Amino acid sequence: MRMDDAQAQGLAERALEHWGGTQRAPRLVKQRENIVFDAVLRGGTRVALRLHRPGYQSRAAIDSELWWTSALAERGLPVAVPVPSLSGALVEAMDDRAVSCVGWLEGGPIGSGEAPLAGSADARAALMRALGRLIASVQETTDALSLPADFERPAWDIEGLLGEAPRWGRFWENPAFSAAERGIVEQARTLARERLEAYRADGADFGLIHADYVRENVIAGPHGLALIDFDDSGFGFRLYDLGTALTQSLEEPDLPVLARSLVAGYRELRALSDEAEGRLALFLMLRTFASAGWVVGRAAPEDPRQQIFTRRVVRMARHVLAGTTPWD
């Protein structure tokens, strides 16, 4: 059940006592999967307090997420650094919720899903190239880590994306689809499973991924791009990260340039064959699938995102079924 803002504020203030209290009242930033507050601890450290959604991630999974981001930060990656509580733990319990704090990253999101990317065409291309480098650097650094034996994160594998109980919900049942559209989606879902199984058998690049490179999670700061919100991270196809990074640009008129720039930046640090690049439309479609499942239980039927997300699904399904891409 969603908390009202006053309840969330009270819980945040109590939770922050685990970190020694604050200099000022915490400021509510957002309520989505987690409730996030901006706070300044008594020692002066600015943090993002996360009140984790009950039942969304296990305590072990949250501990693993924070272990990973700590390891990335230690190796120079621009990510939010977990801040231990007074007890030395990275995760505390409050009522029925896990709570955690991470260091605040200066800057602001590179954009939002509700508006086109700002800036000139050259600036937008440069941004996507930098984002491609960031994605590759996270994956490259992660591959060099030795994960703890008890490391636990969910799977964005074939079943997590396309099975009967996908991670973000049964997208094909989204009520915003017409009967004809649902038929197209079902065809594309069947084809996607066949292609993912073939890709996996062919040695797909599969490992730990962030899985949510939406604009709101990429921060433009004083030293370049940084990455927040690893809450949906897990084990999956590495191409899924590139697909998530393009989803909010599907309506951009310069999508072909943005897609090429993203791939070019990625290739500066990590290999990507032409054959793998040819699968990018498939993974972009898979992300639209996930979003159409996610929005059902998180937004009212009249919320404009319902139509936006289902339109994207149908558009990408038609492309994949026809063997084309939206940047052809």
Helices and strands as residue ranges (DSSP letters): H 5-15, G 16-19, E 27-31, E 35-40, E 46-51, H 59-74, E 92-94, E 97-103, E 108-109, H 121-143, E 155-156, H 158-162, G 171-173, H 179-201, E 206-209, G 215-217, E 218-221, E 224-227, E 234-237, H 239-247, H 255-267, H 274-277, H 280-296, H 304-322
